[in-house]
Amino acid sequence: MVNEERAALAPLWLALRAWAGRRLAVKAFGRTPFRVSLPLRKWAAAMLLPAFASCGVGGYEEGTGENSLLTADFVEAHTDGQCRIDYALTDGGDSLALSPAAAAAWASTPDTLYRALLYYDRADGRAARPRSIAALPVLKVAPTADFAPMKADPVDFESAWVSASGRYLNIGFYIKTGEASDGSARQTVGMACDSVAVAPGGIAVAHLRLYHDQGGVPEYYSSKTYVSVSRRAIAADSVSLTIETYGGTVTRGLRLPPSE
């Protein structure tokens, strides 16, 4: 499973350019995206190799099979001069030299760091062999008024945590999805800030809410989703995160490290 103690930095608009290898319809406020529309089909990692499998994905082999030793990490994926992903910095602080270098349609700018979810193994015990890599959306925090009307359609919340590096707030949840007759329906997610209040002791608390618009997408099955928010985008010492779920309102409080 993904190590929930990790997170990393990537350019916002680049991280939003593709989801499972498909172009995203990004809604923007001014020139900076703050909401990202999710494709109708179930989210999946953009495949590098056809044999990819892990973390409950079909084809996973228990024991010591070819796919049983995969590791999944949130990373900063670096592109070289030919837009190949040559190394990745994990949320835990490890530097992974990728061999062979990976390629992804969304990684189209040379010498750039992208926020991504990387699956890999170590075939030779040293270099990391990439098996799959997918762009990971990074949400900009925007005032609630910018989302008008504010949508909070339910999701199935799983977890929220601050990365070991302290650079990201990460959220894992499931959205309900399915096939629509016209094929044009899109779900949209974002991060709204209701207010920043000062708690006893002088601690600034950002009250954040997950924006989610079901967008007419049928709710036939669940699809796992991860999003991140940059620590730099939160002007506070801690977060009170509210998410509407099918079981009611969920609120989680998280203390943030000092901003860089």
Disulfide bonds with the S-S distance in Angstrom:
none
